């Protein structure tokens, strides 16, 4: 019994030693791979120093040196528009930048999130070169029920009466006049990160000068409605114009042709084609023939009274004789 126990103990110790040896071999292989990678990469990952936020900030907060700090960032993963030096982020002493978007701690400071030095957080900081701000009056229906936000893109539709060249009215039409217009402000707020849904009275969009003239004319002569685009929608809207006739054409019921009058005549119309002299000379025969034709016509057997009367007359004459 002791011999069996000793044998089991020896086998167990041997297996444990073999397992330790295999694990050590695996770690040695892993360390060798890591060493080769570090040697190929110079022993470290390439990094650059950029500015990040040292505390959470929201729209409209002033960006100062106390709100930022330098950190090492992987050079291959750095965002576009970051700031590498204090001279880039604060080029003019006393003229600070203002946050245009909410930002969290350790989030990189980029050019699209802050204003230029000395600018306020308004729509002027959101307008690109050559663009103008234009305000469109909206309500709960034309303003997409309060779901619009700064940064969204919309299509603009005009509804109004059109006068032809001869002075006659063509009635009201609805026409797509602008597509993919970017919103820069809702009422008096340009906060992109505003979580509240509000029923706007005005929507300010960023457009070119010639678009401003067109929108002003459209707003004066008719009503403007906005249609919200999807965030990933890259389709190009076609030229759309709808009037009342076009709108109702697809909903107008198809008129069926009037039913054709039946070719069958009333059985009593047989007497109308019987000569008068025949009726007065052969009243009994006329009555018998008419009675037969009434039954046949009712059963769909005849639809021409005069030929049928003549056939029945010949038949009656043959039977009577």
ChimeraX attribute file (.defattr): number of C-alpha atoms within 10 A of each C-alpha:
attribute: neighborCount
match mode: 1-to-1
recipient: residues
	/A:1	6
	/A:2	7
	/A:3	8
	/A:4	9
	/A:5	9
	/A:6	11
	/A:7	11
	/A:8	12
	/A:9	12
	/A:10	11
	/A:11	11
	/A:12	12
	/A:13	11
	/A:14	11
	/A:15	12
	/A:16	10
	/A:17	11
	/A:18	12
	/A:19	12
	/A:20	11
	/A:21	11
	/A:22	11
	/A:23	11
	/A:24	12
	/A:25	12
	/A:26	12
	/A:27	11
	/A:28	12
	/A:29	12
	/A:30	12
	/A:31	12
	/A:32	12
	/A:33	12
	/A:34	13
	/A:35	13
	/A:36	13
	/A:37	13
	/A:38	13
	/A:39	11
	/A:40	10
	/A:41	11
	/A:42	10
	/A:43	12
	/A:44	10
	/A:45	12
	/A:46	12
	/A:47	14
	/A:48	15
	/A:49	17
	/A:50	23
	/A:51	23
	/A:52	23
	/A:53	21
	/A:54	18
	/A:55	14
	/A:56	13
	/A:57	18
	/A:58	16
	/A:59	19
	/A:60	19
	/A:61	17
	/A:62	19
	/A:63	21
	/A:64	14
	/A:65	13
	/A:66	9
	/A:67	15
	/A:68	21
	/A:69	17
	/A:70	18
	/A:71	16
	/A:72	13
	/A:73	18
	/A:74	13
	/A:75	13
	/A:76	10
	/A:77	9
	/A:78	15
	/A:79	13
	/A:80	11
	/A:81	12
	/A:82	18
	/A:83	20
	/A:84	15
	/A:85	13
	/A:86	14
	/A:87	10
	/A:88	10
	/A:89	23
	/A:90	19
	/A:91	13
	/A:92	11
	/A:93	9
	/A:94	10
	/A:95	15
	/A:96	21
	/A:97	22
	/A:98	24
	/A:99	24
	/A:100	27
	/A:101	20
	/A:102	17
	/A:103	20
	/A:104	14
	/A:105	13
	/A:106	16
	/A:107	14
	/A:108	25
	/A:109	25
	/A:110	16
	/A:111	15
	/A:112	15
	/A:113	16
	/A:114	26
	/A:115	23
	/A:116	18
	/A:117	17
	/A:118	14
	/A:119	14
	/A:120	19
	/A:121	23
	/A:122	18
	/A:123	21
	/A:124	15
	/A:125	17
	/A:126	21
	/A:127	15
	/A:128	10
	/A:129	7
	/A:130	9
	/A:131	16
	/A:132	18
	/A:133	20
	/A:134	21
	/A:135	19
	/A:136	21
	/A:137	16
	/A:138	21
	/A:139	15
	/A:140	13
	/A:141	11
	/A:142	18
	/A:143	22
	/A:144	17
	/A:145	14
	/A:146	18
	/A:147	14
	/A:148	22
	/A:149	25
	/A:150	21
	/A:151	19
	/A:152	19
	/A:153	23
	/A:154	21
	/A:155	17
	/A:156	20
	/A:157	21
	/A:158	20
	/A:159	20
	/A:160	18
	/A:161	14
	/A:162	15
	/A:163	12
	/A:164	10
	/A:165	7
	/A:166	6
	/A:167	8
	/A:168	9
	/A:169	11
	/A:170	12
	/A:171	13
	/A:172	15
	/A:173	18
	/A:174	19
	/A:175	17
	/A:176	19
	/A:177	17
	/A:178	18
	/A:179	19
	/A:180	19
	/A:181	18
	/A:182	18
	/A:183	25
	/A:184	28
	/A:185	26
	/A:186	23
	/A:187	17
	/A:188	13
	/A:189	16
	/A:190	25
	/A:191	23
	/A:192	18
	/A:193	15
	/A:194	14
	/A:195	8
	/A:196	9
	/A:197	11
	/A:198	14
	/A:199	18
	/A:200	21
	/A:201	17
	/A:202	17
	/A:203	24
	/A:204	22
	/A:205	26
	/A:206	24
	/A:207	21
	/A:208	14
	/A:209	13
	/A:210	9
	/A:211	16
	/A:212	18
	/A:213	11
	/A:214	12
	/A:215	21
	/A:216	13
	/A:217	11
	/A:218	17
	/A:219	16
	/A:220	10
	/A:221	14
	/A:222	15
	/A:223	16
	/A:224	23
	/A:225	21
	/A:226	23
	/A:227	16
	/A:228	18
	/A:229	17
	/A:230	11
	/A:231	9
	/A:232	6
	/A:233	9
	/A:234	9
	/A:235	9
	/A:236	8
	/A:237	11
	/A:238	8
	/A:239	10
	/A:240	10
	/A:241	14
	/A:242	14
	/A:243	16
	/A:244	12
	/A:245	11
	/A:246	11
	/A:247	11
	/A:248	11
	/A:249	10
	/A:250	9
	/A:251	8
	/A:252	9
	/A:253	8
	/A:254	8
	/A:255	6
	/A:256	6
	/A:257	6
	/A:258	6
	/A:259	6
	/A:260	6
	/A:261	6
	/A:262	7
	/A:263	8
	/A:264	14
	/A:265	14
	/A:266	12
	/A:267	19
	/A:268	13
	/A:269	14
	/A:270	22
	/A:271	17
	/A:272	10
	/A:273	11
	/A:274	16
	/A:275	9
	/A:276	10
	/A:277	9
	/A:278	11
	/A:279	14
	/A:280	10
	/A:281	10
	/A:282	10
	/A:283	11
	/A:284	11
	/A:285	17
	/A:286	20
	/A:287	13
	/A:288	13
	/A:289	21
	/A:290	23
	/A:291	13
	/A:292	13
	/A:293	22
	/A:294	18
	/A:295	13
	/A:296	15
	/A:297	20
	/A:298	14
	/A:299	9
	/A:300	10
	/A:301	13
	/A:302	18
	/A:303	19
	/A:304	14
	/A:305	23
	/A:306	15
	/A:307	13
	/A:308	19
	/A:309	21
	/A:310	13
	/A:311	13
	/A:312	19
	/A:313	17
	/A:314	13
	/A:315	13
	/A:316	15
	/A:317	11
	/A:318	9
	/A:319	8
	/A:320	8
	/A:321	6
